[in-house]
């Protein structure tokens, strides 16, 4: 079920901007604004609807949201320049309900060991879907246009709906929740380190999701299926990196994080300077490595810098911060692409990446979170 849901979710997130740009003739600014709107609705759904509902209501809404995706897919294929905004809003709402509950379901089955194994399988299913899904869509785009792709993912959405009735939801707590000092958590060095670390990569990745296939068509004048194929090497190296980190958890987090930042800078530089499509694809393969490593390393920073009681709140703030970036970045990049061109705008991504990387390095090395010794939890 995780595979089917994430493959469909990723298809919508990467194909709707292409539909808007090339079928509906949106400007880059409107494409970015559309992506920002979806993230804003998604974040609102997670924070103010899903997080506040009792388990029985969330289960019903979860099933309804999966059914809604089946309805929305043909609506994308029929969308015009007005209706795509409504369809995108509903999509953001539906996945704001679906995605958190899938992860929660994986973490409550069986004992602690079983639950952790299922979480590993969950993350691997997510990564696998991000490789197989783009491969499948690349093939589809050799034969069909963007509108038909949405229709051909309906079977996966139907499978998700059928399986949604079997998803388990945790019982509602009978005891009142323990109050957590939010201010103290927001000042937590592990959380701040994680936000800074993940921002070095999430900022360009947010742009890639909406604009990288547009970039390939605009700069290299390749066909739509070759433009979309750029996601395949990207997610493949990301998958292999996460698989490696699943097997080998680093003691020191700064060294792999520094490598990830360097690879991000190299990848974006190569992306900007690449004279042809082949080197562009190589740059996407390089950029997939920090995509696979940065998020797991960031979550380890939170885990090592917070207590068990603080961790859920810290993770919530971390996710909310990434959501805010997802709202701001696409719209700003779209404006920049219309004003100075998409290629130069891609190069300008180096500015926030390097700036945040410098701030992260100075903060993290002075945080006391390094070095990590096995068996001794950090008290910071």
C-alpha positions in Angstrom: 0.0 0.0 0.0 2.9 2.4 0.8 4.4 1.7 -2.6 1.1 2.5 -4.4 0.3 5.6 -2.4 3.8 7.1 -2.7 4.2 6.3 -6.4 0.9 8.0 -7.2 1.7 11.0 -4.9 5.1 11.5 -6.5 3.5 11.2 -10.0 1.0 14.0 -9.2 3.7 16.2 -7.6 6.1 16.0 -10.5 3.6 15.8 -13.4 1.0 18.5 -12.4 3.7 21.2 -12.8 4.5 19.9 -16.3 0.8 19.8 -17.2 0.4 23.4 -16.0 3.5 24.6 -17.9 3.1 22.8 -21.2 -0.6 22.0 -21.6 -2.1 25.0 -19.8 0.7 27.4 -20.7 1.3 28.6 -17.2 4.3 30.9 -16.5 7.0 29.6 -14.2 5.7 31.9 -11.5 2.2 30.3 -11.7 3.8 26.8 -11.7 5.7 27.7 -8.6 2.6 29.2 -7.0 0.6 26.0 -7.8 3.2 23.9 -6.1 3.3 26.2 -3.1 -0.5 26.1 -2.8 -0.5 22.3 -2.6 2.1 22.3 0.1 0.2 25.0 2.1 -3.0 23.0 2.0 -1.1 19.8 2.8 0.6 21.3 5.9 -2.8 22.8 7.0 -4.4 19.4 6.7 -1.6 17.7 8.7 -1.5 20.3 11.5 -5.0 21.4 12.0 -7.2 18.5 10.8 -5.4 15.2 11.0 -3.5 15.9 14.2 -6.6 16.9 16.1 -9.1 14.2 15.1 -9.8 11.0 17.2 -8.7 7.7 15.8 -12.1 6.6 14.5 -12.7 9.8 12.7 -9.2 9.8 11.2 -9.7 6.3 9.9 -12.9 7.3 8.1 -11.2 10.4 6.7 -8.3 8.3 5.6 -10.5 6.0 3.6 -12.4 8.9 2.1 -9.1 10.6 1.1 -8.0 7.5 -0.7 -11.3 7.4 -2.6 -10.9 11.1 -3.4 -7.6 10.5 -5.1 -9.4 8.1 -7.5 -11.8 11.0 -8.4 -9.0 13.6 -8.7 -6.9 11.7 -11.2 -9.3 11.9 -14.1 -10.0 15.5 -13.0 -6.3 16.3 -13.6 -6.6 14.8 -17.1 -9.6 17.1 -17.9 -8.2 20.1 -16.0 -8.2 23.7 -17.4 -6.4 26.7 -16.2 -9.0 27.3 -13.5 -10.0 23.8 -12.3 -6.4 22.7 -11.8 -6.3 25.0 -8.8 -9.2 23.3 -7.1 -7.9 19.9 -8.0 -4.5 20.7 -6.5 -6.1 22.1 -3.3 -8.1 18.8 -2.8 -4.9 16.8 -3.6 -3.0 18.6 -0.9 -5.8 18.0 1.6 -6.1 14.3 0.8 -2.4 13.5 1.1 -2.2 15.6 4.3 -4.5 12.9 5.7 -3.1 9.9 4.0 0.7 10.1 4.4 1.0 10.7 8.2 -1.4 7.8 8.9 0.5 5.4 6.8 3.7 6.0 8.8 1.8 5.8 12.1 0.2 2.5 11.1 3.7 1.0 10.3 4.9 2.0 13.8 2.2 0.4 15.9 2.1 -3.2 14.7 3.6 -5.8 17.0 6.4 -5.3 19.5 9.1 -2.7 19.3 11.4 -4.8 17.2 8.6 -5.7 14.7 7.5 -2.0 14.5 11.1 -0.9 13.8 11.4 -3.5 11.0 8.2 -2.3 9.5 9.4 1.3 9.6 12.5 0.2 7.8 10.3 -1.6 5.2 8.1 1.5 5.0 11.1 3.8 4.2 12.4 1.3 1.7 9.0 1.0 0.0 8.9 4.8 -0.2 12.3 4.9 -1.9 11.5 2.0 -4.2 8.3 3.6 -5.4 10.3 6.7 -6.2 12.5 4.7 -8.6 9.9 2.4 -10.2 7.2 5.2 -10.5 9.4 7.5 -12.6 10.6 4.6 -14.7 7.0 3.6 -15.4 6.0 7.2 -16.2 9.0 7.7 -18.5 7.8 4.7 -20.5 4.2 6.1 -20.5 5.5 9.5 -21.8 7.0 7.8 -24.9 3.4 7.0 -25.9 1.0 9.4 -24.2 0.8 13.0 -23.1 0.8 14.3 -19.6 -3.0 14.2 -19.3 -3.2 10.5 -20.0 -0.5 9.7 -17.4 -3.0 10.6 -14.6 -5.5 8.1 -15.9 -3.0 5.3 -16.1 -2.2 5.6 -12.4 -5.9 5.1 -11.4 -5.3 1.3 -10.8 -2.7 2.1 -8.2 -5.1 4.5 -6.5 -7.9 1.8 -6.5 -5.4 -0.6 -4.9 -4.7 1.9 -2.2 -8.4 2.4 -1.5 -9.0 -1.3 -1.3 -6.1 -1.7 1.2 -7.0 1.4 3.2 -9.8 -0.6 5.0 -7.2 -2.8 6.5 -4.9 -0.1 7.9 -4.7 -0.1 11.7 -5.1 3.1 13.8 -3.8 3.5 17.3 -6.4 3.9 20.1 -6.9 7.4 21.5 -5.0 8.0 24.7 -7.2 7.9 27.8 -4.8 9.9 29.9 -4.3 13.6 29.3 -1.2 14.5 27.3 1.9 15.6 29.1 2.6 19.2 28.5 5.9 19.8 26.7 7.8 23.1 26.9 7.6 24.1 23.2 10.1 27.0 23.7 12.7 24.7 25.2 12.3 22.3 22.3 12.6 25.1 19.7 15.9 26.0 21.3 17.1 22.4 21.3 20.4 22.1 19.6 19.5 18.8 18.0 16.4 20.2 16.4 18.1 23.4 15.2 21.0 21.3 13.8 18.5 19.1 12.0 16.6 22.1 10.5 19.8 23.7 9.2 21.2 20.4 7.9 18.1 19.4 6.0 17.7 22.9 4.6 21.0 22.6 2.8 19.3 20.0 0.6 15.5 20.5 0.9 15.7 23.9 -0.7 17.0 22.7 -4.0 15.0 19.5 -3.8 11.7 21.4 -3.5 12.7 23.2 -6.7 13.7 20.0 -8.5 10.3 18.4 -7.8 8.4 21.1 -9.6 11.0 22.4 -12.1 13.7 19.9 -13.0 11.8 18.3 -16.0 10.9 21.8 -17.2 14.6 22.8 -16.9 15.6 19.8 -19.0 13.1 20.6 -21.8 13.9 24.3 -21.7 17.7 24.0 -21.7 18.4 20.8 -23.6 15.2 20.7 -25.8 14.7 17.0 -25.2 11.4 15.2 -25.5 9.1 15.1 -22.5 10.0 11.4 -21.7 13.7 12.2 -21.6 13.1 15.3 -19.5 11.1 13.2 -17.0 13.7 10.4 -17.0 16.0 12.8 -15.1 14.1 11.7 -11.9 15.2 8.0 -12.4 19.0 8.4 -11.7 18.2 10.9 -9.0 15.9 8.6 -7.0 18.0 5.5 -7.8 21.2 6.9 -6.1 19.0 8.3 -3.3 17.6 4.8 -2.8 21.0 3.2 -2.7 22.3 5.8 -0.3 19.3 5.3 2.1 19.8 1.5 1.9 23.4 2.0 2.9 22.5 4.2 5.8 19.9 1.6 6.9 22.6 -0.9 7.2 25.4 1.3 8.5 24.4 4.1 11.0 27.3 6.6 11.2 28.8 7.4 14.7 29.8 10.9 13.5 27.1 12.8 11.8 29.2 15.8 10.7 31.5 14.0 8.3 28.7 12.4 6.1 26.7 15.7 6.4 29.7 17.6 5.1 30.1 15.2 2.2 26.4 15.6 1.4 26.8 19.4 1.3 29.8 19.2 -0.9 28.0 16.8 -3.3 25.0 19.2 -3.4 27.3 22.1 -4.4 29.0 20.0 -7.0 25.7 18.7 -8.4 24.1 22.1 -8.7 27.2 23.6 -10.2 27.3 20.8 -12.8 23.6 21.2 -13.3 24.1 24.8 -14.3 27.3 24.3 -16.3 26.4 21.1 -18.1 26.7 21.6 -21.9 24.5 18.6 -22.8 21.8 16.2 -21.6 24.3 13.4 -20.7 26.2 15.6 -18.2 22.9 16.9 -16.9 21.8 13.3 -16.1 25.2 12.7 -14.4 24.5 15.8 -12.2 21.1 14.4 -11.2 22.7 11.1 -10.2 25.2 13.1 -8.0 22.4 15.1 -6.5 20.5 11.9 -5.6 23.2 11.0 -3.0 22.6 14.0 -0.7 18.9 13.5 -1.2 19.2 10.0 0.2 21.5 11.0 3.1 20.5 14.4 4.4 17.0 13.6 5.7 18.1 10.4 7.7 21.1 12.3 9.1 18.8 15.1 10.2 16.5 12.7 12.0 19.5 11.2 13.8 20.4 14.7 15.0 16.9 15.1 16.5 17.1 11.6 18.0 20.5 12.2 19.6 19.7 15.7 20.8 16.2 15.1 22.4 14.7 13.0 25.0 12.0 10.4 24.1 9.3 12.7 25.6 10.4 15.6 23.5 10.9 13.7 20.3 7.4 13.7 18.9 7.1 17.4 19.4 10.6 18.0 17.9 9.7 15.9 14.8 6.5 17.9 14.4 8.3 21.2 14.4 10.9 19.7 12.0 8.2 18.6 9.6 6.4 22.0 9.9 9.6 23.8 9.1 10.1 21.8 6.0 6.5 22.5 5.0 7.1 26.2 5.3 10.0 25.9 3.0 7.8 24.0 0.6 5.4 26.9 0.5 7.9 29.7 0.1 10.6 28.2 -2.2 8.6 27.2 -5.3 6.9 30.5 -5.7 10.1 32.5 -5.3 11.9 30.2 -7.7 9.1 30.7 -10.3 9.4 34.5 -10.0 13.2 34.3 -10.4 12.9 31.9 -13.5 10.5 34.4 -15.2 12.7 37.4 -14.4 16.3 36.1 -15.1 15.8 32.7 -16.7 15.5 29.2 -15.3 19.2 28.3 -15.8 20.6 31.2 -13.8 17.9 30.7 -11.2 19.1 27.1 -10.8 22.7 28.4 -10.2 21.4 30.9 -7.6 20.3 27.9 -5.5 24.0 27.8 -4.5 23.5 31.0 -2.5 21.1 29.6 0.2 22.8 26.2 0.2 26.3 27.6 0.9 24.9 30.2 3.4 23.0 27.6 5.4 25.9 25.2 5.2 28.2 27.7 6.8 25.7 28.5 9.6 25.1 24.7 10.1 28.8 24.0 10.4 29.5 26.7 12.9 26.4 25.8 15.0 26.8 22.1 14.9 30.5 21.9 15.8 29.8 24.1 18.8 26.6 22.3 19.8 28.3 19.5 21.8 26.5 16.8 19.7 29.7 15.5 18.3 31.3 13.0 18.7 28.6 10.4 19.4 29.6 7.4 21.4 27.5 4.2 21.1 25.4 3.5 24.2 25.8 7.0 25.6 22.8 9.2 24.7 23.5 12.8 24.2 22.3 15.0 27.1 22.2 18.2 24.9 
